[in-house]
Amino acid sequence: MSVSIGFISATREELDRAEREPSWAKAYVHELYACDPMPDRPYGGPGKAWAGLQFLLDETQVDIEFLMDGSQILQEGTLFGWSAEQIQSVARRLRATPWEQLAAHYAPERMTVEEVYPNMWRFDAEGELEWLERSYEELVAFFAGAAERGHGAFMSFSF
């Protein structure tokens, strides 16, 4: 089993309903992920790369906390809502943070010692850096796309 984070954009109305009806939100988000994504509904990672990216964001002092930002919808901590304002703010911070700035803080030995999930940094350090870069690009694209549409987001945390 893996620990993964995914985002899918959400309207203000969907987020408001999710706060009032968490069981609706759980079924609705599951349904969104089960069908082919709509072209006007951005979605994306960071998938299993979330902790590695969090490490790099922290080291770069970019104020984004995957597990603390957003508001908890389900009590078990598997679904969160991010407002349109939060999405706009994160999109600005990500646009202002080029990949090279994050990559400068990549420390596979330290990440291994600190057991940064998924703790595979020592096996193929260069390959894992490329994986983190692709995940970051996907994350930036998601936040930019959702922000352009004025959307918030559902963040799923599966473990």
C-alpha positions, 0 to 999 in steps of 0.5 A: 500500500502507498501513501498518495496525495491527489488534487481535483478542482472543485467549485465553491458550491461543491466545497460548500456542500462537502462541508455540510455533507461529508458523506456526499463529498466522499462519494462525489470525489470517488465518482470524479476520479472514477470517470474520465476527467472533464477538460474543464476540471484540472486534476493532478499529483503530487501522488507518492512524491508528496513528501519528497516535494514537501521536503524540498518546499520546506528547505526552499522556505516555500510556505505550502503544507500539503497535510496542514493546508486546506480544511478537513472534510472527512474525520479520518483525514482522507479528504480536504477542501482547499478554497479558491483563495488558497489555490490562487495563493499556492499557484502564485507561490509555485509560479515564483519557485522554479524547479531549479530552486527546489532541486538545489536542496535535493539531499538524497542521503539526508532524505534517506536518513530522515526517512522521507516517504517513500524513502527510495532516494538512495537507490537511484538518486538521479532518477528520483530527482527526475521523478520529483521534477515531473511531479512538481511540474504536474503540481504547478500545472494543476494549481495554475489551471485551477487558479485560472478557472477560479476553482478550489480543490478537493485533496485526497490523502490515501494510505 
